[in-house]
Amino acid sequence: MPGLPPLAVDVVPSARAKRLSLRVSRADGSVRLSLPKTATLKMAEDFVAEKAAWIRKHSAAAPTLEPVGFGTQLPMRGQIMEVVPGKGRRAVVSDGVIVCPGQSHMVGPRVAALLKLEARAELKAATDKYAAMLGKSPNRISLKDTRSRWGSCSSQGNLNYSWRLIMAPPAVLDYVAAHEVAHLAVMDHSPRFWKTVRDMCPGFEAQKTWLRRQGGTLHSFDFNTA
């Protein structure tokens, strides 16, 4: 996008989008433009130029990322844990703290590896639980570091989750699993879909609200630097 400071806009073709739409992440200020089939790249460029002031205003409001290193306090299963130095080959949870071996530049990646390992186990367990309720089976479960959504379900039955869900309270992770598994039966967000989610996960509205209000905090940690 023209101007200073430099700012990139990710243009994402969308079969569902009916119009050009912008989304600025409250977590890191990244910008995403949904491009419907009927729109051209030139139309996207013109749209971005028209909305440049709005984009920069909202992108600048995003919180500064916190590098993960020794002394960092971050949530795991909704509980704040401090990262402390220790021995061994990999980061582990011990006595309410995250013990991480190695030099400072290794801390972020090793803590991320721990979170991914824990997230995979819990998301698989939650997915299996809800899939059994529906008599459905996902084709594949993948973990990613997505910014625009916490989970997704493809038409082939592949489920994708954000591994950062392990940082949220367990009930939130559980709800996201129920949501994506429900798509194995109902691919849209119709009343029938939400009834399916509610039947499996009563009271899910509170978890949905938590993600809307506080989910951005899960993206405020940078695991790539220390």
C-alpha positions as CSV (number, residue, x, y, z in Angstrom):
1,M,0.0,0.0,0.0
2,P,1.5,3.4,-0.9
3,G,2.7,5.7,1.8
4,L,4.7,5.4,5.0
5,P,5.1,3.3,7.0
6,P,5.1,0.4,4.5
7,L,1.9,-1.6,4.9
8,A,1.0,-4.8,3.1
9,V,-2.6,-5.9,2.2
10,D,-3.2,-9.6,1.7
11,V,-5.7,-10.1,-1.2
12,V,-7.6,-13.3,-0.7
13,P,-9.9,-14.5,-3.5
14,S,-13.3,-15.6,-2.0
15,A,-16.0,-17.6,-3.7
16,R,-18.4,-16.6,-0.9
17,A,-17.7,-12.8,-0.9
18,K,-20.3,-10.7,-2.6
19,R,-18.3,-7.5,-2.4
20,L,-14.9,-6.2,-1.6
21,S,-14.3,-6.1,2.2
22,L,-11.4,-5.3,4.5
23,R,-10.5,-6.8,7.8
24,V,-7.7,-5.4,10.0
25,S,-6.5,-7.8,12.7
26,R,-6.9,-6.4,16.2
27,A,-4.0,-8.7,17.2
28,D,-1.2,-7.5,14.9
29,G,-2.7,-5.0,12.5
30,S,-2.4,-7.2,9.5
31,V,-4.8,-6.3,6.7
32,R,-6.9,-8.8,4.6
33,L,-9.0,-7.9,1.6
34,S,-11.6,-10.4,0.5
35,L,-11.9,-10.4,-3.3
36,P,-15.1,-11.7,-4.9
37,K,-15.1,-13.6,-8.2
38,T,-16.6,-10.6,-10.0
39,A,-13.8,-8.2,-8.9
40,T,-10.5,-7.5,-10.6
41,L,-7.1,-6.8,-9.0
42,K,-7.4,-3.2,-10.3
43,M,-10.7,-2.8,-8.5
44,A,-9.0,-4.1,-5.3
45,E,-6.1,-1.6,-5.7
46,D,-8.6,1.3,-6.1
47,F,-10.6,0.1,-3.1
48,V,-7.4,0.0,-0.9
49,A,-6.4,3.4,-2.1
50,E,-9.8,4.8,-1.2
51,K,-9.7,3.2,2.3
52,A,-6.0,4.0,3.0
53,A,-6.7,6.4,5.9
54,W,-9.1,3.9,7.5
55,I,-6.7,1.1,7.1
56,R,-3.8,2.9,8.6
57,K,-5.9,4.2,11.5
58,H,-7.0,0.7,12.5
59,S,-3.7,-1.0,11.8
60,A,-1.9,1.5,14.1
61,A,-4.3,0.7,16.9
62,A,-3.2,-2.9,17.0
63,P,-1.1,-3.9,20.1
64,T,2.6,-4.3,20.0
65,L,3.7,-7.9,19.8
66,E,5.5,-9.2,22.9
67,P,8.6,-11.4,22.1
68,V,8.5,-14.6,24.0
69,G,11.7,-15.1,26.1
70,F,12.7,-15.9,29.7
71,G,10.4,-14.1,32.1
72,T,7.5,-13.8,29.6
73,Q,4.2,-14.5,31.2
74,L,1.7,-16.1,28.8
75,P,-1.6,-18.0,29.1
76,M,-1.9,-21.8,28.7
77,R,-5.3,-23.3,29.1
78,G,-6.4,-19.9,30.4
79,Q,-3.8,-19.9,33.2
80,I,-0.9,-17.4,33.2
81,M,2.5,-19.2,33.3
82,E,6.0,-17.7,33.4
83,V,8.7,-19.0,31.1
84,V,11.8,-19.9,33.1
85,P,15.2,-21.4,32.1
86,G,15.8,-25.0,32.8
87,K,17.5,-28.2,31.5
88,G,16.5,-30.8,29.0
89,R,15.8,-31.0,25.3
90,R,12.4,-29.3,25.1
91,A,10.1,-27.0,26.9
92,V,7.8,-28.6,29.5
93,V,5.2,-27.5,32.0
94,S,6.3,-28.1,35.6
95,D,4.8,-26.7,38.9
96,G,2.8,-24.0,37.1
97,V,5.6,-22.6,35.0
98,I,7.0,-23.3,31.5
99,V,10.5,-24.6,31.8
100,C,12.6,-24.0,28.7
101,P,16.2,-25.2,28.1
102,G,18.6,-23.5,25.7
103,Q,19.8,-20.0,24.9
104,S,17.5,-17.0,24.7
105,H,17.0,-17.2,20.9
106,M,15.7,-20.7,21.3
107,V,12.9,-19.9,23.8
108,G,10.2,-18.6,21.4
109,P,10.3,-21.6,19.0
110,R,10.6,-24.1,21.8
111,V,7.7,-22.7,23.8
112,A,5.7,-22.6,20.5
113,A,6.5,-26.3,19.9
114,L,5.2,-27.1,23.4
115,L,2.0,-25.2,22.8
116,K,1.5,-26.9,19.4
117,L,2.0,-30.4,20.9
118,E,-0.5,-29.7,23.7
119,A,-3.0,-28.1,21.3
120,R,-2.9,-31.1,18.9
121,A,-3.7,-33.5,21.7
122,E,-6.6,-31.5,23.1
123,L,-8.1,-30.5,19.8
124,K,-8.0,-34.1,18.5
125,A,-9.6,-35.3,21.7
126,A,-12.4,-32.7,21.5
127,T,-12.8,-33.3,17.7
128,D,-13.2,-37.1,18.3
129,K,-15.7,-36.5,21.1
130,Y,-18.0,-34.3,19.0
131,A,-17.5,-36.3,15.8
132,A,-18.7,-39.4,17.7
133,M,-21.8,-37.5,18.7
134,L,-22.7,-36.7,15.1
135,G,-21.5,-40.1,13.7
136,K,-19.1,-38.2,11.5
137,S,-15.3,-38.6,10.9
138,P,-13.0,-35.7,9.7
139,N,-10.7,-36.5,6.9
140,R,-7.7,-34.7,8.4
141,I,-6.9,-32.4,11.3
142,S,-4.3,-29.7,10.8
143,L,-2.9,-27.0,13.1
144,K,-1.9,-23.6,11.7
145,D,-1.2,-20.1,13.0
146,T,-4.2,-18.5,11.3
147,R,-5.1,-14.9,12.1
148,S,-8.6,-14.4,10.5
149,R,-10.3,-17.5,12.0
150,W,-9.9,-20.0,14.8
151,G,-10.9,-23.0,12.8
152,S,-12.3,-24.1,9.4
153,C,-13.8,-27.1,7.7
154,S,-13.3,-27.8,4.0
155,S,-15.8,-29.5,1.8
156,Q,-13.5,-32.5,1.9
157,G,-14.0,-32.8,5.6
158,N,-10.5,-31.4,6.5
159,L,-10.5,-29.5,9.8
160,N,-8.0,-26.7,10.5
161,Y,-7.4,-25.2,13.9
162,S,-5.3,-22.4,15.3
163,W,-2.8,-23.9,17.7
164,R,-3.0,-20.7,19.8
165,L,-6.4,-22.0,21.1
166,I,-4.4,-24.0,23.7
167,M,-3.7,-20.6,25.3
168,A,-7.4,-19.9,25.8
169,P,-9.6,-21.4,28.6
170,P,-10.4,-25.1,27.9
171,A,-14.1,-24.4,27.3
172,V,-13.2,-22.0,24.4
173,L,-11.0,-24.6,22.7
174,D,-13.8,-27.1,23.2
175,Y,-16.4,-24.8,21.6
176,V,-14.2,-24.2,18.5
177,A,-13.9,-28.0,18.0
178,A,-17.7,-28.4,18.3
179,H,-18.2,-25.5,15.8
180,E,-15.9,-27.1,13.2
181,V,-17.2,-30.6,13.7
182,A,-20.8,-29.3,13.2
183,H,-19.7,-28.2,9.7
184,L,-19.2,-31.9,8.9
185,A,-23.0,-32.1,9.0
186,V,-24.0,-28.6,8.0
187,M,-21.6,-26.5,5.9
188,D,-23.3,-23.2,6.3
189,H,-24.2,-21.0,9.3
190,S,-27.9,-21.5,9.1
191,P,-30.2,-21.9,12.1
192,R,-29.8,-25.7,11.6
193,F,-26.0,-25.4,12.0
194,W,-26.3,-23.4,15.2
195,K,-28.8,-25.8,16.6
196,T,-26.3,-28.6,15.9
197,V,-23.6,-26.7,17.8
198,R,-26.0,-25.9,20.7
199,D,-27.1,-29.6,21.0
200,M,-23.4,-30.7,21.3
201,C,-22.1,-27.7,23.3
202,P,-24.8,-26.1,25.4
203,G,-23.9,-22.5,26.5
204,F,-21.4,-22.1,23.7
205,E,-22.4,-18.4,23.3
206,A,-20.2,-17.4,26.3
207,Q,-17.2,-19.0,24.6
208,K,-18.0,-17.3,21.3
209,T,-18.2,-14.0,23.1
210,W,-14.8,-14.7,24.8
211,L,-13.2,-15.2,21.4
212,R,-14.7,-12.0,20.0
213,R,-13.6,-9.9,23.0
214,Q,-10.4,-11.5,24.1
215,G,-9.2,-13.8,21.3
216,G,-6.9,-11.1,19.9
217,T,-4.7,-11.3,23.0
218,L,-3.7,-14.8,22.0
219,H,-2.0,-13.3,18.9
220,S,-0.1,-10.7,20.9
221,F,2.9,-13.0,21.5
222,D,5.7,-13.3,19.0
223,F,7.3,-16.8,19.2
224,N,9.9,-16.1,16.4
225,T,12.1,-13.7,18.3
226,A,13.4,-13.3,21.9
